């Protein structure tokens, strides 16, 4: 068979993982296309469907958990799934992305998962808190990088929704009382590419690498039981490749999540093995191509996140596509027990978002995670402040950040947006949501 087939990777975000998959396909001798907003179109003419750029198979790397409306991206993947083979399929991806849906599927398959409760009624959800012991995990059904996850006392009231995301209670499983950790196992097809222990950073209980957790290679030390569990979980959800999270409790191992778009920089750091060539191999073989297995294993030793040759040129108007927000913006602050629509000030000089202590208590931002030194752009000295997880809705998008708590009762705005949120937007200092007209360029009024 000639190397004439083309592998497309569907990813609207720029990530090292997407680039690594495309580069691996290229290194294996096949053509590539990065399916992005700049270059992707589907045309229906006289009943004939045409995809441009034309590919033979699609590797799905859509990050549905980052979308305010995942159904839009899911519809895009579903459309492509109708005209080309897609790995992972949109149906399986959505099942995996919705943590309670995947937990239900795994439990129905007889695989061990933590006890959990989802209810559409707040009364029913809160009535079931006591069954989980003194502490419970409270999660949004769709989340990523540890965002939308809290560890709460079971006497803390919770809502069935955090913003627009359904939420649920889940049993807290801990085996190591000194330092919380779990297993991340990366499965591609029938292969376990690599596995690592992920250890929570100091003062934290979540193990996500994105939060600063440590990693340890355990690829060659996995019990057969765990290998079988990870492969079965991937298969039962219907995924071709996934990062499977498993935690050990006093009564054995439990499946936590099956992530269809798991990052693998942490895995490569721990194991020296990249899943990208294995994903490339799977796509090529599913499309009818041949792959040199030795070459795949050679490429596994390198996580090539350089710019792929097929990366389309950005549109000239791409800068204007970033949402513009004002110096003062109306936002939604969301916690475990409620949400409030408030006016927030944009401060590009602040690294971290901060929230008024009274507002934090009102919406239930969860337990204090840590005490950190906060340095203001206008104050040379730094001050110690507690930080908590906070979900903020801005312009139709949700952001989970670690916000500092302070007494802002003497200030005009109970919420200050730092660069952890503003990096996603352009800030127009002339615009104010609390005034009918934008600030004039020479208006020097300051609120703080």
N, C-alpha and C positions, 0 to 999 in steps of 0.2 A: 504494500500500500504506500502511495506517495504521501509526502507531508503537506498535502494541499489543504487540509482542513484548517478551520479557524476557530479558536476558542475565544469567546467573549466573557468578560467579567463585568457584571452589572453592579456598579457602585457609584453613588452620587456624591460620596465623600472621598477625600484623598486620605488614604491610610497606607502604612507600610505593608500591611498584610495584602491588600489589593495589588500593590506594586510588586510584591514578592511573587504572587501567583502568576501575574502576567510575565514577569521576567523568567520564571521557571519554565513556563510554556515555551517562551522564545528560546531558552537554552536547550530545550528538548527538541527543537527543530520545527516547531509549528507556528502558524500565524496567530496573531493576537489582535483583539480590539477591546478597548476600554469603553463600555457603554455608559455614557454620561449625558448630562443635559445638553452639552455643546454639540453632540453629534448623533444622537439617537432619535430615530423617527420610524413610525409604522404607517404604511400607506395601504389603503384598501381601494382598488380600482377595478371595476367590473368583476367584483367577487374574488379578485386575486389579492392576497396579502403579501406585502413586501417589507422586509426589515432592513433598515439601513443604520449602521453598517451591517452587512450580511455576515452571520456567524453560523457555525454548525452546532454549537452547544453553548449554554450560558452557565457560568458559575455565579450564583447569587450571593452577593455581599452587601445587600441592602441592610442598613442599620435601622430596622423598624422601631427599636426601642427609643431612638433619638427623635422620632417623628411625633409631633403633636397629634396628627391624624394618621396613624399607621395604615389605615385602610387605603389611602391614596397610593402609597408605595406598594402596598400589597396588591392593589389593582394593576399597577405597572408590571409587577412580577408575574401575576396571573395571566395578563395579556401575552407576555413573552412565552409563558409556559404552554400556551395554546399553539404556538407556531414553531417552537424549538424545544429540545430537551433542556431542562433546567435542574441544576444541582446547587443548592437544596431547593426542593419545590416550595412554592409559596404556602401551600396548605401546611406542610410539615414545619416550615419556618414560623408560621403564625402560632401553631400549637406549642412550639418550643419557646417562643418569645413570651407567651402568656404563661407565667409560672404556675398558675393554678390549673390551667388546662393541661400542661405537661405533667404536673403532679397527678392529676386525675388519670391521664392515659397510662402512666407508669404503674399506678396503684391497680388499675384494672388489669394490667398485664401480670400482676403478681410480684412486682418488684418493690423493694422496701423504700418507703418515703416517709418523712416526718409527718406526724399528725398535723392537720391544718383545718381551718374553718374559714370559708367565705360565705358572707351573707349580704343580701341586698339591703337588709334592714339593719340600722344601727342598734336597735334594741336586741335583735337576735344575736348580732356579732358580740356585743358587750356581755350578754347573758352567758356566752360560752367562754369567757376569758379564764375563769377559775380552773378549768380543766387542764390548763397548760402549766400549772405550778406557779412559782413566784415570779418568773420572768418569761416573756414570750417575744417572739420575733413578729414584727408588724411590717408587711411588705406591700408595695404596689405590685399589681399583677404584671405590669410591664415596666421594666427598669433596667439599668445597666451600670456597670462599674461600681456596684454597691449603692448607687443612688436609689432613693425611695425605699430604704431598708432601715428599720429602727429596732433596737432591743429595749423593751419597756417592762416595767412592773405590771403585773396583771390587774392591779387596781387602777391603772391609768385608763380613762375612757378613750375610745377610738371611734373614728368614722368609717363607714364602709367605702368611702371615696377619699382620695387625696387629690384635690383638683378634679381633673377629668379622668383620673386613673382609678380603676377598681382596686381595693386593698383587701388584705386578708391577714389572719393570724396563723402563725406556724410554730410548732414545737421547737424550742431551743435545744439543740443537741450539742453537748460538749463532752469531750473525752479527756482532754488535757486541761487540768485546772490552772496550770501555770500560764499557758499561752495558747490561745485558740488557733487551730489550723484545720485545713481541709485538703483534699486531693483534687487536682485538675488533671484530667486524663484526656488527651487529644486523640480522637478516633477518626480515621479516614478509611472509608470502605470497611474492610475486615481487619484493618491494621491499627494497632495502638502505636502511634508515631512517637509519643513521648508522654511522660507523666511527671508531675512535681507536687511536692508538698508546698502549700502556701500558708505562711505564718502571718498573723495579724500584726501590724506595727504597734509599738508601745502606746498604751492608752486607747486602743481600738480593738474591736472584736471581729470586724469584717476583714476578710483575708485578701480582698481584691488587690492585684498588683498596681492598679491605677491609684490606689489609696496609699501606696508605699509599703505594701507587705513584702516580706522576704520570701525567697523561693529556694527549693532544694530538689535536686534530681532524684527521682525514685523509680525511673523507668524500668530498671532491671530488678527492682525489689517488690514489684506489685504482687500481692497474692492472686492466685488464679481466680478466686471468687470475685475480686474487684475488677479484673480484666473482663470476665464474663459479664458482670453487671454493667460496665461501661459500654460494651459492644451491644448488649441487649437493649439498653436504654436508647442508644442512637437508632437502632433498628426499629424499636417499637414506636418511636416518634416519627419515623420515616425519613430520617436525615441521612445524607451520604457522608457528611463530615460534621464534627461537632466537638466542642470542649465540654466534657462531662464533669460536673462537680459532685464529689462524694465526701461525706463526713463520717467519721467513726464515732459511735456512741457506746455506752456501756453494754448495749445489747447487740452490737454489730454495726455493719455499715448501712448508711442510708443515702439515697440519691437526693441531691438538692436541686440541681438545675442541669438542663441540657441546652447549651448555648450554640445556636447555628452560625453565629458570626463572632465567635470568641476570638479575641486578639491572641497572638502567639509570640509577642516580644518577650513576655515574662517566661514563657516556656522555653524559648531559645536561649535566654539568659541562663536558665537552670540546667538545661539538658544539652545544649549545643546542637539541637535538632530542630529544623524548620519543617512544619507541615506543608508549606507551599508547594514543593516539588511533588509531594504525594497527592495533593489536591489537583495539581496540573496533570499528573499521570492519570488519575481517575477520570477527569474530564476528557482527555485525549482518547483513552480506551473506550469510554462510553460512546464517543462520537465515531468510533471505528478505526482509530489510529493505533500505531504500534509504538512502544516506548522501550528504551534500553533501561532495564531495571538497575544495572550498575550505575548508570548515569544519574538516575533519580537519587540513589543513596549518596553519590558524590555531592550533588546539589543540596542535599539536606543539611550539610555542614555549613551552609552559608545562607543567611537571611538577607537577600538582596532587595533592599527597599529603595533602590535608585529609581530615577525617573524612567518609566518604560518607553520604548521607542514608539509605541502606539498611542501615547497620551495625547488626546486632542488639544489643539490650541484653545486657550480660553476665549470666550466671546468678548468683544470689545466692550459690551455693556455689563460685563460681569460685576464690576464694582458697584453699579447701581442696584444690583439684585439683593445686596445685603440690606436688611431692614434698617431704616433710620428711626431712631427714637430720640426723644427730647431731653433737655436738661432736667425737666421734671416729667415723669411718665406715670401713668396709671398702671399698676401691676396688681397681681393676685399673690398674696403670701399664704402658703399652705402648710399645715402641720398635721399631726396625728389626730387632732380632735376638732379641727375646723379650718376655715379659711376666711381671709378678709381682703377686700379690695381697698387699696390704699394708694396714696401718692408717694412716689419714691424719687429721690434725687440721684442723678447720675454723677459719679465722681471717678473720672479716669485716673486720678492720682492715688486711689485706694486699691490695694491688691485684693482685699477681701470685702465681700458684702457684709453689712452689719444691720442688725434689727433691734428695735426698741425692746427692752425687757418686758414691758407690759404687753406689747403685741405678741411677743414670743410665747408668753404664758397663756394668752388668750387663745391662740391657735394650736398650742401644744407642739412645740418644736422637738420634743423628745429630750432624753437625758443629756447633760453636759458631756461632751466627748473629751475635752481637753482644756487646758489653760494655756493661751499663747500670748506672745508679745506682739502687740499691734502698734505699728508706727504710722502716724498720720503724715500726709504730705506737708501739712502746715505746722506740725509740731515735731521738733527735733527729737525729743525724748519718746520712748515707747512705753506703753502701758499694758498690763496683763489683763486679758479679758477671756471669759469662757466662750467656747464655740460649740455650735450645735448644727445638726443637719437641718436644712431649710429648702423647701421647694418654692420657686418663684416663677410665676407665669408672666411672661413679657411678650406682647405682640403675638399671642397665639402659640408661643412655644414655652415649654416647661424646662427649668434648669434646677438641678439639685446641687446645692453648694454647701460648704461648711462655713456658716456665717458666725460672726462674733456678736455677742450680746452686750448692749450698753444702755444706759439710761439716756434716751433721746427725748424725754418729756419736755425739755426746755428748747428743743429744736422744732422746726416747722414740719419735718418729715420723719415718720417713724421707721423708714427704711432707706438705706443708702446702697445703691448698686455699685459694686466694685468691678474691677477688671475681670474677675472670674465669671461675670455675666456679660459685661460690656464688650468683651472681646468678640462676641458674636454679632455685634451691631455697629453701625455708624451713629455717633452722637452729634446731633445738631443743637448746639448750646442756645440757639435762638428760640427753640421750640419749648413750650411749657404746656403740659396738659391741664394745669390749674389756671390758665389764662386763656381768654378767647383769641388774643393776638400774640404772636411770637415776640420775644424780647428784641428790642432794637440792638443793633451791633454795638452802640455806645452805652447800653444800659448796664450799669455796674452794680446793681443791687445784689447783695449776697444774703443768703438765709442763715449761713453758719460761719 
